[in-house]
Amino acid sequence: MVIAIILGIASGAIFYLSGKNLDDLLGSSPVAKKETNQPALVNPVSTGQEAGANQQSNAVPVSSEGNGATDAAMPAAYPVGTAGQQSNGEPALPIQKGSLKGTITWQYNDFVGTKPDVNAKIFLIRKDFDINTITEMEEKLFISIEAAPKGSGLYTAKANGYGNYEIGNVPVGEYYIIVVSGKTHRDIRQPVDEYFTSIFTPYVRNWEDFTLLTLGTNKYEFSLITIEENQTLDFSHDFGNTFY
């Protein structure tokens, strides 16, 4: 009887243990099984393009060397300049300018004295002037009727009834000024000053025409002057008494 009870207990124990997992008996922790019916999760990688309407890219834009392009789209607030291209050109700096003025007079006689040299001619020639930059016709008009070609570096004026003249908006630089009296005459038996000739022959094509049409028989004065920015240079001259 006792033997039968012992055998029954042993059989029940074996039956109970047969339903247990071997790992449970060994005391191991349970291991989660991978689901085979669902894809594994993968961290998204930005390609620089939006994956959907509600998705934002966290990629940091990197400028490609050599062409200035960006691998990822940048916000409109941060424009990127393209290498090899200049930004919008800045306006050209204005030309620095000055002006010239003066009073031309002469001596009528010992009793009347100083009088304005009305219609005295003033010629202004830029020191670096190149005669080849104007035509022969423009040159003739300049020396005969005081018509200076625009932008040539040549300027003209005439003294008014008070003997005053003014030339404005003259680019800064060095200029030769020639003033030819409208009231006094020189001794035409004397040749034109050699120094005057040596300076001005490079600026004219025909020296004889220049002396005949510009100087004529009148007295003249010349000098090298400098026009400075925003300054008005005063060049005045008195021709004294006429030779005849």
C-alpha positions as CSV (number, residue, x, y, z in Angstrom):
1,M,0.0,0.0,0.0
2,V,2.8,2.4,0.9
3,I,4.7,1.4,-2.2
4,A,1.6,2.2,-4.4
5,I,1.3,5.6,-2.9
6,I,5.0,6.4,-3.5
7,L,4.7,5.3,-7.1
8,G,1.6,7.5,-7.6
9,I,3.4,10.6,-6.2
10,A,6.4,10.0,-8.5
11,S,4.3,9.6,-11.6
12,G,2.5,12.9,-10.9
13,A,5.7,14.7,-10.4
14,I,7.1,13.4,-13.7
15,F,3.9,14.5,-15.5
16,Y,4.1,18.0,-14.0
17,L,7.7,18.5,-14.9
18,S,7.1,17.3,-18.5
19,G,5.0,20.4,-19.1
20,K,7.7,22.9,-18.0
21,N,10.3,24.5,-20.3
22,L,13.9,23.4,-19.7
23,D,14.9,27.0,-19.4
24,D,12.4,27.6,-16.7
25,L,13.9,24.7,-14.8
26,L,17.4,26.1,-15.2
27,G,16.2,29.5,-14.0
28,S,17.0,31.5,-17.2
29,S,15.2,34.9,-18.0
30,P,12.6,34.8,-20.7
31,V,13.8,36.1,-24.1
32,A,11.6,38.2,-26.3
33,K,10.9,36.7,-29.7
34,K,11.3,38.8,-32.9
35,E,8.1,39.2,-34.8
36,T,8.5,37.8,-38.3
37,N,5.4,39.5,-39.7
38,Q,6.6,43.1,-39.0
39,P,9.6,44.9,-40.6
40,A,12.4,45.9,-38.3
41,L,12.4,49.6,-37.3
42,V,15.1,51.7,-39.1
43,N,16.2,55.2,-38.1
44,P,15.3,57.6,-40.9
45,V,18.3,59.2,-42.7
46,S,17.8,62.7,-44.3
47,T,18.5,63.0,-48.0
48,G,17.8,66.7,-48.2
49,Q,14.3,66.1,-49.6
50,E,11.1,66.0,-47.7
51,A,9.7,62.6,-47.2
52,G,6.1,63.8,-46.7
53,A,4.0,66.9,-46.5
54,N,4.2,67.1,-42.7
55,Q,7.8,66.0,-42.3
56,Q,10.7,68.4,-41.9
57,S,14.3,67.7,-42.8
58,N,16.9,68.1,-40.0
59,A,19.8,67.9,-42.4
60,V,22.4,70.7,-42.1
61,P,23.1,72.3,-45.5
62,V,26.7,71.9,-46.7
63,S,28.2,74.0,-49.4
64,S,29.9,72.1,-52.2
65,E,33.4,73.2,-52.9
66,G,34.0,74.7,-56.3
67,N,30.5,75.7,-57.3
68,G,28.9,77.2,-54.3
69,A,25.8,75.0,-54.5
70,T,24.2,73.5,-51.5
71,D,23.5,69.8,-51.1
72,A,20.4,70.5,-49.1
73,A,17.7,73.1,-49.7
74,M,18.3,76.2,-47.5
75,P,15.7,78.6,-46.1
76,A,15.0,81.6,-48.2
77,A,16.3,83.8,-45.4
78,Y,19.8,82.5,-46.0
79,P,20.8,83.0,-49.6
80,V,24.0,81.4,-50.8
81,G,26.3,83.3,-53.2
82,T,27.5,81.3,-56.1
83,A,31.2,81.1,-56.5
84,G,32.5,83.0,-59.6
85,Q,29.6,85.4,-59.6
86,Q,29.7,88.9,-58.1
87,S,27.0,90.3,-56.0
88,N,24.9,93.1,-57.4
89,G,27.3,95.7,-58.8
90,E,27.6,98.8,-56.7
91,P,27.0,102.1,-58.4
92,A,30.1,103.6,-59.9
93,L,31.8,106.2,-57.8
94,P,31.1,109.7,-59.0
95,I,33.9,111.6,-60.7
96,Q,35.6,114.0,-58.4
97,K,35.2,117.5,-59.8
98,G,36.2,121.1,-59.1
99,S,35.8,124.4,-60.9
100,L,37.7,127.4,-62.2
101,K,37.0,131.1,-62.3
102,G,38.7,134.4,-62.6
103,T,38.7,138.0,-63.8
104,I,40.5,139.1,-66.9
105,T,41.4,142.8,-67.2
106,W,43.6,145.2,-69.1
107,Q,44.8,148.8,-68.8
108,Y,43.0,151.3,-71.1
109,N,45.4,154.1,-70.4
110,D,47.1,155.9,-67.5
111,F,43.9,158.0,-66.9
112,V,41.1,155.4,-67.2
113,G,43.1,152.5,-65.8
114,T,41.8,149.0,-65.4
115,K,39.0,147.8,-67.6
116,P,37.4,144.4,-68.0
117,D,38.9,142.4,-70.9
118,V,35.5,141.6,-72.5
119,N,35.4,138.5,-74.7
120,A,38.8,137.3,-73.6
121,K,39.0,133.6,-74.5
122,I,39.9,130.9,-72.0
123,F,41.1,127.5,-73.1
124,L,41.5,124.6,-70.7
125,I,43.5,121.5,-71.9
126,R,43.9,118.5,-69.7
127,K,47.6,117.7,-69.3
128,D,47.1,114.1,-70.4
129,F,45.0,115.1,-73.4
130,D,45.5,113.0,-76.5
131,I,44.8,114.8,-79.8
132,N,43.9,111.5,-81.5
133,T,40.8,111.3,-79.3
134,I,39.1,114.0,-81.3
135,T,38.6,114.5,-85.0
136,E,40.1,117.2,-87.1
137,M,36.8,118.9,-87.5
138,E,36.3,118.9,-83.7
139,E,39.8,120.4,-83.3
140,K,39.0,123.2,-85.8
141,L,35.8,124.0,-84.0
142,F,37.6,124.1,-80.7
143,I,40.3,126.6,-81.8
144,S,38.1,128.7,-84.0
145,I,34.7,129.1,-82.2
146,E,35.6,127.7,-78.8
147,A,33.4,124.6,-79.1
148,A,34.9,121.9,-76.9
149,P,33.9,118.3,-77.6
150,K,32.1,116.8,-74.6
151,G,34.1,114.5,-72.5
152,S,37.4,115.3,-74.4
153,G,39.2,117.0,-71.5
154,L,39.0,120.3,-73.3
155,Y,37.1,123.3,-72.0
156,T,36.5,126.9,-73.1
157,A,34.9,130.1,-71.8
158,K,34.7,133.8,-72.5
159,A,35.0,136.7,-70.2
160,N,31.7,138.6,-69.8
161,G,31.1,142.3,-69.6
162,Y,32.8,142.5,-66.2
163,G,35.8,140.4,-67.3
164,N,34.6,137.4,-65.3
165,Y,34.6,133.8,-66.4
166,E,33.8,130.5,-64.8
167,I,34.2,126.8,-65.9
168,G,32.4,124.3,-63.6
169,N,32.2,120.6,-63.3
170,V,35.8,120.0,-64.3
171,P,37.3,116.6,-63.3
172,V,40.2,116.9,-60.9
173,G,43.6,116.9,-62.3
174,E,46.3,119.0,-64.0
175,Y,45.4,121.3,-66.8
176,Y,47.1,123.9,-69.0
177,I,45.2,127.2,-69.2
178,I,45.5,129.6,-72.0
179,V,44.0,133.1,-71.7
180,V,43.9,135.2,-74.9
181,S,43.1,138.9,-74.5
182,G,40.1,140.3,-76.3
183,K,41.3,143.9,-76.0
184,T,45.1,144.0,-76.1
185,H,47.6,143.2,-78.9
186,R,51.1,141.9,-78.9
187,D,54.1,142.7,-81.0
188,I,53.5,140.4,-84.0
189,R,57.1,141.0,-85.1
190,Q,58.1,138.8,-82.2
191,P,57.6,135.0,-82.7
192,V,55.4,133.1,-80.3
193,D,57.2,132.2,-77.2
194,E,59.4,129.1,-77.6
195,Y,58.4,127.6,-74.3
196,F,54.7,128.1,-75.1
197,T,55.3,126.4,-78.5
198,S,57.2,123.4,-77.0
199,I,54.4,122.7,-74.5
200,F,51.4,123.0,-76.8
201,T,52.5,121.6,-80.1
202,P,51.7,118.0,-79.0
203,Y,48.1,119.0,-78.4
204,V,47.4,120.3,-81.9
205,R,47.7,118.9,-85.4
206,N,48.4,122.1,-87.2
207,W,50.4,124.6,-85.2
208,E,50.0,127.5,-87.7
209,D,46.2,127.2,-87.7
210,F,46.3,127.1,-83.9
211,T,48.3,130.3,-83.5
212,L,46.4,132.1,-86.3
213,L,42.9,131.2,-85.1
214,T,43.4,131.1,-81.4
215,L,46.0,133.7,-80.7
216,G,45.8,136.0,-83.7
217,T,47.6,139.2,-82.9
218,N,46.4,139.3,-79.3
219,K,48.3,139.0,-76.1
220,Y,48.1,135.6,-74.3
221,E,49.0,134.1,-71.0
222,F,49.4,130.4,-70.1
223,S,50.1,128.3,-67.0
224,L,49.8,124.8,-65.5
225,I,47.1,124.6,-62.9
226,T,45.6,121.9,-60.7
227,I,41.8,121.4,-60.3
228,E,41.0,120.0,-56.8
229,E,37.9,118.2,-55.6
230,N,35.1,120.5,-54.5
231,Q,37.5,123.5,-54.8
232,T,37.2,126.6,-57.1
233,L,40.5,127.8,-58.4
234,D,40.9,131.5,-59.1
235,F,43.0,132.3,-62.1
236,S,42.9,136.0,-62.9
237,H,45.2,138.0,-65.1
238,D,45.7,141.6,-66.2
239,F,47.2,142.1,-69.7
240,G,48.3,145.7,-69.0
241,N,48.5,148.1,-71.9
242,T,48.0,147.1,-75.5
243,F,51.1,147.2,-77.8
244,Y,49.3,149.3,-80.4
